[in-house]
Amino acid sequence: MQETVIDAHNLSKIYDEKTIPVYALNKVHLHISRGEFTAIKGPSGSGKTTLLNMIGGLDIPSEGFVEINGTNITELEGNALIDFRLNNIGFVFQSYNLIPVLTAKENIEFIMLLQKRPKKETEQRVLELLKQIGLEDKINKRPRELSGGQQQRVAVARALAPKPQFILADEPTANLDSVSAENLLDMMLKLNQEENMTFVFSTHDQRVINRARRVITLEDGKIVADSAPTSVVHKETAIK
Amino acid sequence: MILTKIASRNIWRSKKRSFTIIIAVSFGLWAGIFMMAFYNGVIEQRINTAISSELSHIQLHHPEFRKDYEIKYHLPEGRKMLEKIGKDSQIKATAGRVTIKGMIASASGSSGITINGVMPIEEQKLTNLSGKIIKGNYFNPKKTNEIILSERLRKKLRLNLNKKAILTFQDEEGNLASGAFRITAIYKTVNTPYDDSNVFVKITDIDSLGGIPNEINEIAVLLKSSKLLDESQKKLKREFPKTEIQNWKEIAPELGYTVSVGDKTMFIFMGIIMLALGFGIVNTMMMAVLERTREIGMLMALGMNKFKIFMMIVLETFFLILAGCPIGIMLALVTIGITKRTGIDFSQFSEAYSSFGYSSVFYPSLSVRQFGIMIILVVITAFVSAIFPAKKALQLNPAESLKK
């Protein structure tokens, strides 16, 4: 049996609780195992980003809780939560969100530096990742000197560098052209296979959905479909 | 290390804004340092003038003398004391005087004055009296009953060189004594009230008239350095325990008060400048934080804790200040250097200044201590100003910030 990395119990996010409650998430249960390559799809406003934010400890659920590797992160506060994110979760954002004043190399090593990892280990890991993402020649380029696809690859490498428990990617291909998007997906799949890294995406992008091993469909804050983990081509199973 | 890197590079992200704050810091620092130096120069000039021309550093009197300025309270064996004091290596110049409160009269009027019976050679070394003469000649050792009075008194009494003025005062026994003195010179200082109330005669002409031949009732002492004041005063008190020995601050408390008021005024000015600087920094850094809401949210999401976020903003502010400091310091030092040589001329207000005892030309000066205080003030202002934007950054919610 695969080890559970993410365990979300009865997650709800309710806005305007005292007036007319709006459910951004409504009693969501979710278990994600190590090594999964999961896409969360759904129309705008279905709660994809909210769910990712809860799993990533960026937002607090109104009800329910999230366990990461057995730690209830909903109970963590302030710096304890920030430190937990630092040491366990990798983030990839839609708009790349690289640190504009740092070079590609410095962006990748950023989290490891925050973790105060040994310099030698950090250097080795960064060079290894730069090679894996095919940007060895862009090592000293700042984000503005890289294309969108290249920036997103750097963002993925940054998330991967400290070898987190899993990577949360919020619409990672939304701002990329099709070639860059395909390249990024190839790279992430390769890393998923080679490093057994768990990926969870929120996406609208059919290319991502097509290549995910598991697809969760959200509508109005509820999971309406969850495909069983399969190989690259998935088959949705309706949830009653 | 990574924080330093990010903070230092962030400065140049918005060049216009950074230059604005660098200019503000430079200007603030320049204005602050220069104001301090200018104010210092004004106060120093007043004190130096008072010490070198009027009061000297220390004065010795009979303990009863300053109650009513009666001539009978002269210094017993004053000339011996003077001789002994003159041998001290810490002393630049010393002179004995007979000082009497009296009246000067001419055919046109009269005026209450202090008659300073001086030793011409010693007084010259002590107060450079001849240097203040604008008409006529200094005392002639061969002549008697000469008087030097100020231009203002001359005008008031409608007198002229070689004309006679009558001095009247109480002698040792309380009887009225008077004598006619021929005007040998007219002097002018920067201190109008002083000019209005002081005339100079030779001590040898006034001591016998007052009934205290060869006696003195005041010894004025000018030291080689103001730093020696406390030490010299204590030493003199030990040597002459029955004599009243006062330093210039005790003789003219209003001057000491000027220094303390000056210091306070200067710090109020500094406070205003620092406040303006602080608001500038807060405004600029607040804009920087608000513009970077998304980025700060991302840093928090990635795992940068609150202390590091806080330090990043503080460091960024600090680097901005650091960039502005050398320019401000250089500008201030150059300005002070130039004006220290040329002086700052306010001649058009000379009448107003002289009525308070000030010259109308000021020479800014700054001590290392004051310079240090100024730098510390700027650094403190920078840190305090950085706290508000840094706190604002800490209040950001990463999930909300990432949406922006």
Interface residues (C-beta under 8 A of the other chain):
Chain A: N53 G56 L58 D59 G78 N79 I82 D83 R85 L86 N87 F91 F93 S95 N97 I99 P100 V101 L102 E106 F110 I111 L113 L114 Q115 R158
Chain B: M1 I2 K5 I6 R9 N10 R13 R294 E295 M298 L299 M300 A301 L302 G303 M304 N305 K306 F307 K308 P398 A399 L402
